[in-house]
Amino acid sequence: MNDERIARATLTAVAEPGDVLLNRIIAHAGAEGALDIIRTARIPHGLPVTGKEAERLDHWRIRLAGAEPDLDREVCDRFGGRLVCPGDPEWPTTLDDLGDRRPYALWLRGPGDLRNGGLRSVAVVGSRAASPYGSRVASDFACDLADKGWTVISGGALGIDAAAHRGALAADGPTIAVLANGVDVPYPASNEGLFAEMARRCLLVSESPPGTHPHRLRFLVRNRVIAALSRGTVLVEAEARSGALNTASWARKLGRVVMAVPGPITSRTSVGCHALFREQAAIVVTRSEEIVEAVGRIGADLAPPPHTPVLPRDRLDPGTRAVLEAFPARGATGPAQLAVKAGADLVTVNAKLGLLAAGGFVERAPTGWRLTEAAKST
Amino acid sequence: MNDERIARATLTAVAEPGDVLLNRIIAHAGAEGALDIIRTARIPHGLPVTGKEAERLDHWRIRLAGAEPDLDREVCDRFGGRLVCPGDPEWPTTLDDLGDRRPYALWLRGPGDLRNGGLRSVAVVGSRAASPYGSRVASDFACDLADKGWTVISGGALGIDAAAHRGALAADGPTIAVLANGVDVPYPASNEGLFAEMARRCLLVSESPPGTHPHRLRFLVRNRVIAALSRGTVLVEAEARSGALNTASWARKLGRVVMAVPGPITSRTSVGCHALFREQAAIVVTRSEEIVEAVGRIGADLAPPPHTPVLPRDRLDPGTRAVLEAFPARGATGPAQLAVKAGADLVTVNAKLGLLAAGGFVERAPTGWRLTEAAKST
């Protein structure tokens, strides 16, 4: 891991996710430079910082003293996680729409590919206190969407979120949970089995380092990532002041499609959806086809963009080449198997996989990694 | 009854309601003239009639030969009904919005006042095969609307319509049923008790003469009257191709407010409502307050327009004066009681009531007729 990546990993432990000031500092001085500025409290000329913002810098300095980025990375390696930074092949460019609310980096767990998975994705979110009706609708929609090749993104919460993830899993489709806590922290506890299954087959994502426990404010901040990653957000059920309405609001701000599901007017958990309709802030969706119609576009982004090899195979360093050669000719494999075949440790394999993906040799598959079509033919 | 009224009564038995050609003929030659044209098949110069339309004239001629307008009026008198024609004090000017689809006349039964009742009215309509959810919503909305002083108009059908009428009755409020059959024909039979109650306390309306049995096509034609009479139409439940959607469509064409109630997407009877939302052809309403907000207007039409006496009391003819003097100083009374007190027959009393209403001396009350404020003070 280079110093810029280590710096970004550290920043995820130091500041609240998506801080406007920190993003401004990173844009000005880079992530390493940002750490220096936090450490020394020396604000460079040309970087406007208000008095109130300077207080935040003080707060970060205290947190930085206690940060243990090496430990975070070690923990992450232990469960086969990875860090994805802006500019990485797996970094979804859709997140750049967040501007100075962009994540500094993302911690990932599971074989799913964040960028490819996000290309054709829909967020299915809603109330934690879902009704049986809402849970059924969320799960049916997610199952249908997964069946049609769409990735279902949600927040891993109780109620609608869990139903959506489970529906996608039932269709053996990809699903991504964007968590407000570390990707290794099973919160809520009753979703522990779901998270384990998703870590094995799909993808867990967090802006916070491993071990981070959930915090009320972070749930709202997290919602912007769900909204930004997906083409559109479907609100299945929401009470009058539900946090899920916040995801819909982010989706609207980001120019994503906002959809909601009608329900009985006698149900508390549909009040938020109906309010969106009355404000003309959401499209009414009643079938998964209507969701696909709303988010689907004719064009290149309906299929993952092709990777063109940029490095000839013989210019790869021996270690990277060993990992590439450990790949089966057909089908997908996992980092652990690759490590065994290539005679390398898991950390090295994960790093090499990043390089190979950037070079267009390999790509993520729903169940691990595989050779690209281009790599097979060279 | 003057000849023009008799002619209009006859026409309701001869042609299908709201016929464009017949309205054109009436506009050109009057109702009596229209009967002459039908009888003689002599189309005056300046009245364009296509070949296909001429066939309709032939059809009317045959029906005219079998029409028994005297019998219709006799039957109507027997149950205390009345005929209301364009220009009558009780004729709702809102019906003129129908243009050449305007009713020729309306047959009424019950003490309610059609014109006053229509001023602050909402149509609450929907599926005959209503779900328990839909029936409950229709009845709750109607009850609330009646409570707020709004007249609930519907079609007297099974399901949503009946629930709406019953909800208004439960609040002791005014409600009007516009029927596709004669106001003395209890169709559907299971609503017989409801119709009897409405005839006693409210109002039944039909474009067809007493004794007319329902006919499939007339249900659709009838819907335009429901839409035109009311400020707005609330669709509570509707299947994909429900007739109630036709009422919503008329309401839209007439510039009335179209509202619909969301429901579970798993319910067949909410499909039509959700389709309207997706076409942005209806406002989402979830509470009666939202209905009132949509149809209510600040201005004179929120209260019945004041009647100013146009005739001094001593210029009334003795018979009319007798009916006026039979009125109690306070409260409402019915035509039967007036007939007894004035020593006149019911037909005469009904005719005199029309005159007295036109003169601003009396007005309809929810439970009959009463002196106007102006009449009390003269």
Interface residues (C-beta under 8 A of the other chain):
Chain A: Y133 R136 V137 V261 P262 G263 P264 I265 T266 S270 V271 H274 F277 R278 I283 V284 T286 R287 E290
Chain B: Y133 R136 V137 V261 P262 G263 P264 I265 T266 S270 V271 H274 F277 R278 I283 V284 T286 R287 E290
